[in-house]
Amino acid sequence: MKKIKIITIIVLVILITMVSFFGVYVHVQNRMENKVRDYDLDMDLQGARYVRLAVNKESKDVIKDADGNEVDTDEEMTDEQLAENGYTKESVPNNTEDSLTVENYEKSKEIIEERLKAQGVDEYEISVNSETGDILVQLPENDSTDNFVSNINTVGKFEIIDADTKEVLMDNGDIKLVNVMYGSSSSTSSGTTVYLNIEFNKQGKEKLANISKTYVESDNTTNTTADTNTATENTSNEASDETETTDNTDTTTNETNTTTESTETTKKEITMKIDDEEIMTTSFDEPIENGKLQLSIGSATTDADSLQDYITQATAMASVLDSGNLPIQYDIESNEYILSDITNTEIEYIALAVGIVLLIGFIVWVIRYKVNGFLSAIAFVGLISLYLLVIRYTNVSVSIQGIVGIIVTILLNYIFINKILSKIKHSEDSKKLENVKEAIKESYKEFFIRLIPICISIIAFCFASWTTISSFGMVMFWGVALIALYNYLITATMLKVKAEK
Amino acid sequence: MKQFIKSKQLKIVLMVLIIIAGIVMIAVKGFNFDLKYQDTQRVELYIQTEFNIADIKQITNEVFGNQKVMIQKVEVFEDSVSITTTSISDEQKSNLVTKINEKYGTELKAEDTQVENIAHTRGRDIIKPYVIPFAIAIIIVLIYLGIKYYKLNTAKVILKSIGIMLLSQILLFSIIAITRIPIGRLTIPMVILVYLFTLFGMTSRFEKNLAKKKLEESKEKKTKK
């Protein structure tokens, strides 16, 4: 019976090992497909999207009036038209010489960094060339990468202008923060609406209040009064008496004023622009005193995919506006996916090296602790196999730090099992079940008390937003959890069964 | 006891020497940054077919000699290669293109191949994302150690822990500076490793001291009785 128990555990360990190291292959169409999930690798191991931003060197044509003021016009004017209006056309570089400074290059880098953080990019690398101003951004390759890239060089110039006069009423300087909000309309039950919430600073709040009072849709009533002479029969009933009723009909000619009311709706509108692109032209229904402007992105929807799209759009817009505008206009020079220089072969070499060291460790166990050492070695292999499966199925992104975490876990498990085996060996009678139980109990207590500070650090790392450090935390978290649970269920059981024997 | 003191003194002297040597090395030569974090130059060549990194490595060894080189496959079809090194002269570029053409039968031209300048990543930018998680972890650990080993004097335990953690990291960076191990992707894992093993060793030491203290206390109680 005891023999069967041990054999069952060994078979289970072999099974887990087979699944973990070789996979489970299923015939799909004309090929065999491994059904065991693959590792989720981070940027260092998988490769990254390299986005190279170069300082824009182009110029734009600006039309100026006789006083040298810029004329905002959408019309293409001929030279004759320009001359007629007294306008001149000048070619102005998108980035002035004065703006091309190291400070502005650095500021641009910081703004891009802020945008990436705001969009939830949890791993990136940015470097800036202080001579040319070129910026190289490395991003993890996934479904959202293109979305991040599309916003990376947006200048983020925000303006609210008078739709008619083009006077700038508000700009980036008035913004306090921009974020994304959701709201569901209960009255229409048409789903959830995504809002871009723009909160203005003190100065912006006052400006918005004034604008929202001025730029309203109003009914302007014009009174036209005409003097006309009309003959009106005025019939009045005078002095009615219960006993005597006299009908007194008096016909007079009165001068009457006829008033004609002509109602005209006039609209003062504002235009909201982001990067000189018109987002909307609207007027206000009521004054906004709270300094918050909420713009709906898309329409209300119940469809999860559409909602996610709107959220992504709004988040991108919020991140661009919230981080301020880029002092320099950049162009995306190149955008390509480059694989990691760490190849699979190199990772396999590391795995092989760890395997060889472990094998030596197992041999030492077998020599020192005989059957207990052999059983522990088998259980150890099972732990590693199960551990690698857990990492794959718990969405842990494996980074170089994660690999180090795996190695540390293996090392800690070796120290722990070695402690148990040593205590059993040095107990009065190593074949006595009570002694084995006591050795295991003591080892657990001693080992895990020493591990508490490490566990605290691991949990803190798990909550880090940076992938590489959270990867280490998660890998170690599952490792320590497995050391505690697996060894209690498998290794300790095997050692106890052997002692009973 | 004398021997112990001697060995303890020896350890201290050794540590001080390593730290001084490390500081001198950093002041004179600075850290040796990995190619990934240095000012580099990069060329990208369209080979038009899948290739072996080892073959490219052989070519770059011939062209760039002792220069550090990073070879990466580009895009999903993996038919382009990105070669990054400290600097690429016109002659090296021309040689590289010729050798690639010879090996893969391509018709690449040196004059069409652009050399891209890549700026270095600053050390503080590498460290920045790790500062807050580490600070939080260390603060919680210190609070735990202070409470758990209050019998060993909370202030002493906390100060000792800070000292040991700092010392271990300073030692690590001194060794990195002296041995010229490149500061790169393996640096942070090394820092984490040293941090974890320092924690483990420190807690083991505190546990031993606590056990000793408890034993002494029980002995005192017995003698009083």
Interface residues (C-beta under 8 A of the other chain):
Chain A: D44 G47 R52 E125 I126 S127 V128 N129 S130 T132 D134 L136 E336 Y337 I338 L339 S340 D341 T343 I400 Q401 I403 V404 V408 E446 I449 R450 L451 I452 P453 I454 I456 S457 A460 F461 F463 A464 W466 T468 I469 F472
Chain B: K36 I53 M70 I71 Q72 K73 V74 E75 V76 E78 S82 E116 N117 I118 A119 H120 T121 R122 D125 P129 Y130 I132 P133 I136 A137 I138 I140 V141 Y144 L145 K148 R185 L186 I188 P189 I192 L193 Y195 L196 L199 F200 M202 T203 S204 E207
